[in-house]
Amino acid sequence: MQVFLNETSLEGQFVNPSTFDQAIEEIIRIFGFLNSLIFFDKIIYIDSFLINFEAIKGSNFLKTLNSMKNTYFKEAFIRILFDRLHAVNWRDDKFHNSEDSYIFDSRSVTDTSIAELAERKIQNRNIDGFLVNFLNSSMASFSSIEINKNSTVNVFVDLVNNFDTLKIWLESKLQLSTYLYDFSSTKPPSDKQTALRNSNRYVVMKRFHDGRRIYQDVYNDNYVYVDNFHYGVAAHLEIFDREGIHLGEANLQGEIKTNTQDNTKFLTI
């Protein structure tokens, strides 16, 4: 999944610091949620020229960000994008040619994140990706926009305008709900709703235990399965070493909980 923070959605639309604060808070919420989706591979892209785009009328993004009275939002914005998601500058690995023409709604978007994502989709139509817009941009009413390249090729790029539209995109494109476990559920989670969905780490075994498939963790040779008798907030994984000795219960991310090892449990492989 390729996600671009759309610098062109900064159009001087914020009338005061308060409305800018709200926009930054929404960006933090969007990228914070993306960061929590550990089961989806993702790359976050920004444009190094983002800082020059107008946020509050007459004030560019960097100046407006640095003047925020609520420093929490500024720090959280930087932390989620760079410290946690490790956002990279797409210009360091640029796909589109600045000599080509990319047009949206009769205006040039060449040399912007819009053109960059458009070109990547032209080269690979199977790419899952979208642009994240700041609140109240001129594109706020669109879920996607059509880009014309050199008057010969058209491609649609998807837009996420707020947290709600992010959830809609994730569900429609990636079927998000199949990966998220509802802790109010009265059924145990599916394997896909746990760390076991990571096929690069967990190898499917031929054996079952209490009706659940057993997996082997290639990192340490431990055996893992979903406990089929617990659900909701009590849902967990059972972890055994290669000898079948119980190591403990783990949360759905595969992290063993302290003091959960049970000597009465043994797994025969």
BELFEN-V892757 format. One record per residue. RES is the residue in one small letter. SS is DSSP state (a for helix, b for strand, c for the rest). PHI is phi in radians with two decimals (999 if undefined). Layout:
BEGIN
res,ss,phi
RES,SS,PHI
RES,SS,PHI
END
This chain:
BEGIN
res,ss,phi
m,c,999
q,b,-1.91
v,b,-2.10
f,b,-2.01
l,b,-1.36
n,c,-1.45
e,a,-1.12
t,a,-1.28
s,a,-1.44
l,c,-1.58
e,c,-2.26
g,c,1.23
q,c,-1.43
f,b,-1.57
v,c,-1.45
n,c,-2.77
p,a,-1.01
s,a,-1.10
t,a,-1.21
f,a,-1.18
d,a,-0.98
q,a,-1.09
a,a,-1.15
i,a,-1.14
e,a,-1.06
e,a,-1.19
i,a,-1.10
i,a,-1.06
r,a,-1.12
i,a,-1.09
f,a,-1.30
g,a,-1.11
f,a,-1.17
l,a,-1.04
n,a,-1.12
s,a,-1.32
l,c,-1.50
i,c,-1.19
f,c,-1.54
f,c,-1.95
d,c,-1.24
k,c,-2.65
i,b,-2.21
i,b,-1.80
y,b,-2.02
i,b,-2.25
d,c,-1.82
s,a,-1.08
f,a,-1.49
l,a,-0.88
i,a,-1.08
n,a,-1.58
f,c,-1.36
e,b,-1.34
a,b,-1.74
i,b,-1.43
k,c,-0.85
g,c,1.49
s,b,-2.37
n,b,-1.31
f,a,-1.06
l,a,-1.09
k,a,-1.09
t,a,-1.17
l,a,-1.08
n,a,-1.20
s,c,-1.64
m,c,-1.09
k,c,-1.24
n,c,-1.52
t,a,-1.19
y,a,-1.03
f,a,-1.13
k,a,-1.05
e,a,-1.15
a,a,-1.19
f,a,-1.05
i,a,-1.15
r,a,-1.12
i,a,-1.22
l,a,-1.31
f,a,-1.84
d,a,-1.38
r,a,-1.76
l,c,-1.65
h,c,0.92
a,c,-0.99
v,b,-2.12
n,b,-1.43
w,a,-1.12
r,a,-1.16
d,a,-1.33
d,a,-2.48
k,c,-1.32
f,c,-1.65
h,c,-1.57
n,c,-1.67
s,c,-1.15
e,c,-1.44
d,c,-1.44
s,c,-1.82
y,b,-2.14
i,b,-2.13
f,b,-2.24
d,c,0.92
s,c,1.21
r,b,-2.19
s,b,-1.30
v,c,-2.12
t,c,-1.00
d,c,1.18
t,c,-2.26
s,a,-1.07
i,a,-1.07
a,a,-1.12
e,a,-1.13
l,a,-1.18
a,a,-1.03
e,a,-1.16
r,a,-1.12
k,a,-1.29
i,a,-1.12
q,a,-1.31
n,c,-2.57
r,c,-1.17
n,c,-1.56
i,c,-1.13
d,c,-1.66
g,b,-2.93
f,b,-2.77
l,b,-1.74
v,b,-1.72
n,c,-1.67
f,c,-1.27
l,c,-0.99
n,c,1.10
s,c,-1.39
s,c,-1.19
m,c,-1.74
a,c,-1.06
s,c,-1.57
f,c,-1.83
s,c,-1.66
s,b,-2.75
i,b,-2.31
e,b,-1.70
i,b,-1.95
n,b,-1.84
k,b,-1.86
n,c,0.93
s,c,1.06
t,c,-2.22
v,b,-2.20
n,b,-2.01
v,b,-2.57
f,b,-1.69
v,b,-2.08
d,b,-1.48
l,b,-2.13
v,b,-2.03
n,c,-1.80
n,c,-2.90
f,a,-1.10
d,a,-1.12
t,a,-1.25
l,a,-1.09
k,a,-1.11
i,a,-1.11
w,a,-1.11
l,a,-1.10
e,a,-1.26
s,a,-1.25
k,a,-1.64
l,a,-2.12
q,c,0.91
l,a,-0.93
s,a,-1.07
t,a,-1.28
y,c,-1.81
l,c,-1.78
y,c,-1.56
d,c,-1.56
f,c,-1.29
s,c,-1.72
s,c,-1.19
t,c,-1.82
k,c,-2.21
p,c,-1.12
p,c,-1.21
s,c,-1.30
d,a,-1.01
k,a,-1.14
q,a,-1.55
t,c,-2.28
a,a,-1.05
l,a,-1.15
r,a,-1.19
n,c,-1.37
s,c,-1.24
n,c,-1.31
r,c,-1.87
y,b,-1.88
v,b,-1.72
v,b,-1.21
m,b,-1.69
k,b,-1.45
r,b,-1.56
f,b,-2.16
h,b,-2.40
d,c,0.89
g,c,1.44
r,b,-2.01
r,b,-1.12
i,b,-1.65
y,b,-2.09
q,b,-1.98
d,b,-1.45
v,c,-1.22
y,c,-1.25
n,c,-2.49
d,c,1.21
n,c,-1.20
y,b,-1.82
v,b,-2.43
y,b,-2.64
v,b,-1.40
d,c,-1.11
n,c,-1.56
f,c,-1.97
h,c,-2.17
y,c,-2.56
g,a,1.08
v,a,-1.17
a,a,-1.56
a,c,-1.05
h,c,-2.83
l,b,-1.79
e,b,-1.87
i,b,-2.11
f,b,-2.26
d,c,-1.39
r,c,-1.14
e,c,-1.60
g,c,1.55
i,b,-1.43
h,b,-1.21
l,b,-1.74
g,b,2.57
e,b,-1.64
a,b,-2.19
n,c,-1.24
l,c,-1.22
q,c,-1.57
g,c,1.57
e,c,-1.59
i,b,-1.18
k,c,-1.44
t,c,-1.19
n,c,1.06
t,c,-2.03
q,c,-1.17
d,c,-2.28
n,c,-1.18
t,c,-1.46
k,c,-1.69
f,b,-2.53
l,c,-1.97
t,c,-1.67
i,c,-1.87
END
